[in-house]
Amino acid sequence: MFYELRNYDVAPGKQEALLDRFATFTTLKWKEYGIRLTGFWTPEIAEPQTNHVTYILAWESFEERMKKFPAWQADPERARKWEETEVEGPLARRVYNLFMEPTDFSQLDRGVPYGSDPSGRSPYLFELREYDAMPGKRTALVNRFGNFTVDCFTRHGFRQVGYWLPVMGGHNHQLIYFLAWESYEERSRCFDAFRADPERQRAFAESEKDGVLVEHVNNSILRPAAFSPMK
């Protein structure tokens, strides 16, 4: 599988209308076309990020994507729905998309659940973390995650959803991953324990003896939409 991370810059005042179109039309039509929605989120953090939606589609191949997505975009019923819902202007100002492949240790592709059955709990908060590795250091960063960080996260109670590398879009120093949390308090507790772990400190010191691996981390806290398969 490979994945398409899509981020919409929503037109001011159009968030509710866009979400309604996804919930009552778009995601239903996607099922007819065999388009797999992995998860759909809105920002939990305050402005300016609240005018965004984020979702992930899963594809067996790039060829499948190039066959199914253009067919969906050419659907006459879709064109009519867009005309109807955009009488007063487009709902999204811009759409950003990034094609990603999973790492060898990505839980989603290994069939490792990130949590219990959502029918028996409240929806999680999700954290999208995007790492910009130092030039020439991404391989070392990915190896540190695969050989140490993933297991250390597990020991400290992190719910790991998946890890990906860009194959089209983005840039060649990125590592992207998702975490899931019951609450902000749980997130703070787990990260504090992880950072204080002497084994983590040793592993990071060893891996960074020739310089730090990460130049910048961008993270977003997201809340799943009611129609998101991932909650």
Secondary structure, 3 states (H helix, E strand, C coil): CEEEEEEEEECCCCHHHHHHHHHHHHHHHHHHHCCEEEEEEEECCCCCHHHEEEEEEEECCHHHHHHHHHHHHCCHHHHHHHHHHCCCCCCEEEEEEEEEEECCCCHHHHCCCCCCCHHHCCCCEEEEEEEEECCCCHHHHHHHHHHHHHHHHHHCCCEEEEEEEEEECCCCCEEEEEEEECCHHHHHHHHHHHHHCHHHHHHHHHHCCCCCCEEEEEEEEEEECCCCCCC
